[in-house]
């Protein structure tokens, strides 16, 4: 399993009148976590797109367990539990400043050839950098 953590401070513009994060912004937090997780492996979405691979979101599930509030420092944990094939699934957990789980979800991205817009297999460069996280030692 591959896991990566980032921290995001809730900005005023991300909140509603009550000072809670507007529900639509959680998708942006998930995306920031995914993007930084991939970058930490030495690969970027920009590089994948330059090489003709796009990764549109096919499915996203979100579970709200508590509110995030203005100026809180959130911990965003992104996990890849399975090696990607024709899609890649990220599990995301968001914790507030006191370590309480306030949001969790799952995002499935497809691998698509940019030119044809047809599904394809995960790029070899991504498989290569993820492989060490999925090898079992006895």
Long-range contacts (C-beta under 8 A, 24 or more apart in sequence): 1-79, 1-80, 1-81, 1-133, 1-134, 2-37, 2-41, 2-79, 2-80, 2-130, 2-133, 2-134, 3-77, 3-78, 3-79, 3-80, 4-33, 4-36, 4-37, 4-40, 4-77, 4-78, 4-79, 5-75, 5-76, 5-77, 5-78, 6-32, 6-33, 6-36, 6-75, 6-76, 6-78, 7-73, 7-74, 7-75, 7-76, 8-32, 8-73, 8-74, 8-76, 9-71, 9-72, 9-73, 9-74, 10-68, 10-69, 10-70, 10-71, 10-72, 10-73, 10-74, 11-70, 12-70, 12-71, 14-70, 15-69, 15-70, 19-69, 19-70, 20-67, 20-68, 20-69, 20-70, 21-67, 21-68, 21-69, 23-62, 23-64, 26-62, 26-64, 26-94, 26-103, 26-105, 27-60, 27-62, 29-74, 29-76, 29-92, 29-94, 29-103, 30-60, 30-76, 30-78, 30-90, 30-92, 30-105, 30-107, 32-76, 33-76, 33-77, 33-78, 33-90, 33-92, 34-78, 34-90, 34-92, 34-107, 34-109, 36-78, 37-78, 37-80, 37-90, 38-126, 41-126, 41-129, 41-130, 42-129, 43-125, 43-126, 43-129, 48-123, 48-126, 49-114, 51-123, 51-125, 52-113, 52-114, 52-115, 53-111, 53-112, 53-113, 53-114, 53-120, 53-123, 54-111, 54-112, 54-113, 54-114, 55-88, 55-109, 55-110, 55-111, 55-112, 56-109, 56-110, 56-112, 57-107, 57-108, 57-109, 58-87, 58-108, 58-109, 58-110, 59-106, 59-107, 59-108, 60-105, 60-106, 60-107, 60-108, 61-105, 61-106, 61-107, 62-103, 62-104, 62-105, 63-103, 63-104, 63-105, 64-102, 64-103, 65-101, 65-102, 65-103, 65-104, 66-96, 66-100, 66-101, 66-102, 66-103, 67-102, 68-94, 68-96, 68-102, 68-103, 69-96, 72-96, 72-97, 73-97, 74-102, 75-99, 80-130, 80-133, 82-134, 83-122, 83-127, 83-130, 83-131, 83-134, 84-111, 84-122, 84-126, 84-127, 84-130, 85-121, 85-122, 86-110, 86-111, 86-119, 86-120, 86-121, 86-122, 87-111, 88-122, 88-126
